[in-house]
């Protein structure tokens, strides 16, 4: 009878060891998949923010030197903000909308000379993406922190 008990205990030990190994592997894999998903989400946000910054900067440069009432140039910028509404926090969207409004206002002002542009740059008045950058940095930092949990 002792032989049967020993054999059953040995089989139970093997089963417990196998289950433990399986559970550890499964949890590790699950954690890695979550980590990869978060990294992809952060990369997607970084790309969207970068695209917005590039387009907003291009349009702002154009707005300083060209006065016009045509909104067709703003379509891509509006599309980028719409994408942000889907995946970004409210402060990021608000800052993007504020930057977009600043670009529209700049288009409606008279053209600036090169010396006026230099004066604007020196005074810091051309730094219309400051709030947007800060909001993006905060959101991305929060994303990185949640990745490390």
VENRAJO-V209641 format. One record per residue. N is the residue number from 0. RES is the residue in three letters. PSI is psi in whole degrees, 0 to 359 (* if undefined). OMEGA is omega in degrees with one decimal (NA if undefined). D_CENTER is the distance of its C-alpha to the mean C-alpha in whole Angstrom. Layout:
N RES PSI OMEGA D_CENTER
N RES PSI OMEGA D_CENTER
This chain:
0 UNK 323 179.1 66
1 UNK 328 179.3 64
2 UNK 320 178.6 63
3 UNK 320 179.5 61
4 UNK 317 178.3 60
5 UNK 318 179.6 59
6 UNK 317 178.9 57
7 UNK 320 177.6 55
8 UNK 321 177.3 54
9 UNK 315 177.3 53
10 UNK 320 177.7 51
11 UNK 319 177.9 49
12 UNK 317 178.0 48
13 UNK 316 -179.7 47
14 UNK 315 179.9 45
15 UNK 317 178.0 43
16 UNK 318 179.4 42
17 UNK 316 179.2 41
18 UNK 320 178.4 39
19 UNK 314 178.4 38
20 UNK 316 178.9 37
21 UNK 314 -178.2 35
22 UNK 318 179.0 33
23 UNK 315 178.7 32
24 UNK 316 -179.0 31
25 UNK 316 -179.9 29
26 UNK 321 177.4 27
27 UNK 314 179.3 26
28 UNK 316 179.7 25
29 UNK 317 178.4 23
30 UNK 318 178.8 21
31 UNK 321 178.6 20
32 UNK 317 177.6 19
33 UNK 317 179.3 17
34 UNK 315 179.3 16
35 UNK 319 178.7 15
36 UNK 317 178.3 13
37 UNK 319 178.9 11
38 UNK 320 178.1 10
39 UNK 318 179.2 10
40 UNK 316 178.7 7
41 UNK 318 178.7 5
42 UNK 321 178.5 7
43 UNK 317 178.3 6
44 UNK 316 179.0 2
45 UNK 318 178.8 4
46 UNK 315 179.4 7
47 UNK 315 179.4 7
48 UNK 318 179.0 6
49 UNK 317 177.8 9
50 UNK 319 178.8 11
51 UNK 314 -179.2 11
52 UNK 316 -179.9 12
53 UNK 314 -178.6 15
54 UNK 318 179.6 16
55 UNK 319 179.0 16
56 UNK 317 178.1 18
57 UNK 314 -179.1 20
58 UNK 323 178.9 21
59 UNK 318 176.5 22
60 UNK 320 177.4 24
61 UNK 320 -177.4 26
62 UNK 327 179.4 26
63 UNK 324 -174.9 28
64 UNK 358 -179.8 31
65 UNK 125 175.5 31
66 UNK 126 178.6 32
67 UNK 163 179.7 32
68 UNK 5 -176.8 31
69 UNK 129 -178.2 30
70 UNK 1 -175.3 26
71 UNK 331 178.3 26
72 UNK 340 -176.1 24
73 UNK 358 -174.5 21
74 UNK 313 -179.3 21
75 UNK 320 179.0 18
76 UNK 318 176.8 16
77 UNK 321 178.9 17
78 UNK 320 178.9 16
79 UNK 320 177.5 12
80 UNK 321 177.8 12
81 UNK 321 176.6 14
82 UNK 322 178.5 11
83 UNK 325 179.1 9
84 UNK 333 -179.2 11
85 UNK 325 -170.6 11
86 UNK 353 -174.1 8
87 UNK 164 178.5 7
88 UNK 164 -178.6 9
89 UNK 318 179.0 12
90 UNK 324 178.9 12
91 UNK 315 -179.7 9
92 UNK 317 178.6 11
93 UNK 317 179.7 14
94 UNK 323 177.7 13
95 UNK 318 178.3 13
96 UNK 323 177.1 16
97 UNK 317 177.6 18
98 UNK 320 178.7 17
99 UNK 318 177.8 18
100 UNK 322 178.2 21
101 UNK 323 177.5 22
102 UNK 315 179.3 22
103 UNK 315 177.7 24
104 UNK 321 -178.8 26
105 UNK 322 175.8 27
106 UNK 328 -176.3 28
107 UNK 350 178.2 30
108 UNK 160 177.9 32
109 UNK 156 178.5 34
110 UNK 146 -179.7 34
111 UNK 145 175.7 33
112 UNK 169 -179.8 35
113 UNK 321 179.3 34
114 UNK 325 175.7 36
115 UNK 321 178.0 34
116 UNK 318 177.5 31
117 UNK 316 179.2 32
118 UNK 321 176.9 32
119 UNK 317 -179.9 29
120 UNK 318 -179.8 27
121 UNK 325 -177.9 30
122 UNK 347 -179.0 29
123 UNK 3 -177.9 25
124 UNK 342 -179.3 26
125 UNK 359 -177.1 23
126 UNK 62 -174.5 20
127 UNK 351 -179.5 19
128 UNK 10 -177.4 15
129 UNK 309 -180.0 16
130 UNK 322 178.4 15
131 UNK 314 179.2 11
132 UNK 318 178.9 11
133 UNK 316 179.4 12
134 UNK 319 178.7 10
135 UNK 316 -179.7 7
136 UNK 318 179.0 8
137 UNK 315 -179.1 10
138 UNK 317 179.9 7
139 UNK 324 177.4 6
140 UNK 320 177.1 9
141 UNK 323 177.2 10
142 UNK 320 178.2 8
143 UNK 323 179.3 10
144 UNK 319 180.0 13
145 UNK 336 177.3 13
146 UNK 327 -175.2 13
147 UNK 354 -178.2 16
148 UNK * NA 18
